[in-house]
Every structure is written in C-alpha cells, then in structure tokens.
Amino acid sequence: MRQFFPKISVVLALLLIIATSACGNTTPNTSTEPAPAAPAETEGAEAETVPTEEPAVDPEFALPDFDAATFDNPTKIDNQWFPMNPGTQYVFEGFTNEAGRQIPHSLIFTVTDLTKEILGVRTVVAYIVDYSDGQLVEAEIAFYAQDNDGNVWFMGEHPEVYEGGKMVEAPTWIPGFKGAQAGIVMKVDPQLDLPSYAQGWGPAVNWTDRGQVVAKGEQTCVPADCYEDVLVTEEFSQSEPDAFQVKYYAPGVGNVRVGWRGDDASREELELTELIQLSLEALTEVRAAALALEAHAYEISKEVYNQTMPSEQLSR
C-alpha cells in the first residue's frame, strides 16, 4: 500500500499535465490570479498614449478650442465691447505705482490698417506704445481676429520692453510656436457667474492671462465721455492669480478705463482721454511704425516671429 498510491499519483499527475497542455491552446486562462506580465504591458500602453509635446495646462486654466474654419471674415471686428475699426486710436492717461510713488503713465492703442495671417486666419494688427514719466517703456504689435459667433480672439503679440532707451526684452508669443495657443480676449455675450476664459497661452514667455466678467450695467465717466451699461472684467495670470487688472468696456466704444485690485504691484490706473479717428496721413505714420517694429521682430525673434508671414496693408 505504501507503494501503490505514489504510483497512482505519478500517473494522475502525468495525465493532468498532458490535459492542461492540450487545453492551453484553445481555452483562455480563467484564473483569478493576474498574469505577471499584465501590469507591465498596461503601463507601457498607457505611457505611449501620453502626449509629450503638449504644454502642461492646469485644468483650472483650460483653453478654448480654436478652429480656423470658424473665421469667415476675421478682420471685421464689430464686437460691441471690443470693436476694432482701422484708424481708431485710444489715448489713455493715468498713473502707475513704483516704490510707493505715483508715476505718470500713458498708453496709446491704435488699430492699424495692417493684417497678418496666423494659423491660417487673417488678423487685425494693433500698434501699442506705453510711456512712463514721458519715456517709452514698451512698444508692441498685437493681433486680433473675430470668429463667426462674434468672439474676439487674441492671436499673439510681439512686445519690446525698454529701459533707458534700450530694449531689455521681447517676450514674443505667437500661436503655433513653442506651445503657444490663441485665446479669447472678449466674448460676444459676456456673462456674470461664468468661469474665467483664457486670453491666450504663451508658456515659453510665461504669458497665461485670463479674463472674467465681474459686473454689468455699470456707469463710468472719464475725460473722453461718460458711459452707461458698462461691462467690467478682471484679468489675471496663472503666475499671479491674486493680482487683477480691472477693465471697463463701454458698448460700441471698447475699453475706457483700467484699474487694479489685489496684489497688483504696479497699481496701474488709466482713463480714456481721447478717442480719435486718424487721418490718412496719421494712419500712414502709425503703419510705418508698426512695420518697423515688425522688421525688428524678424531680426531678434528667429524661432517664433521670423517663422510667420509678413503683415500686409488691409485692402480697402
């Protein structure tokens, strides 16, 4: 008896091995124990689907979907809160704060008669100059387009910052280059109690501005005029979420006042002092200045601006 059972066990074991081998080619493994290689294969598959070139965007700072096919007439910007008629010039005067001192500050925003193609969309070129205590501290060309719904998109910019008459930096960002993406600077129907909206995304130069509606139906008076039904927004960046630039928009006019709230170090305050429709001669001078700034952008921004199409005069 001591020898009988061992012999039977060997035979049974051999039969089980043969049966298991034969069935293994046709029947899946139903064991509840995970196969050793499965976790490694799953991790590898997941790793392959993770994008490696997309910019890292905080979910709280989501970007709007951009589709060039939704811009049939992008240079006709007639959004009531952000109209851009070629030759219109906004002159702002006010102050900034530097080390506890109020410094006279002025800004001139001109809608040129230039256009520039970005991401397959023709944009309107704005020329902006910024003065502090009478000295030029920034010159910029910026690009805007209106989609078919009436939203005005911010399509990038080339700013040049000056100190003592010399350029010290040029944080250029253009959608399509170095992870930059377009954003919405003004919605067609801005509403209260809605999440903030991205005005663009330029991670290479830390440009992450967002806007949010904080009031509607307000009144405000500035040297240029008094306005009713004013829209008020706050703009902030991902790097400075507690510093807000407050902007007031009058219907049919656009931005008429700039203020601040929170930890804004500059505490910039500006009021619209003049709203001008430039003569052809004056517009020609601004166009020349904008084109000169663009020429310099091609020289110093080799990886971004130098890869874009040149601006062209808007056909009348």
Disulfide bonds with the S-S distance in Angstrom:
Cys221-Cys226 1.93
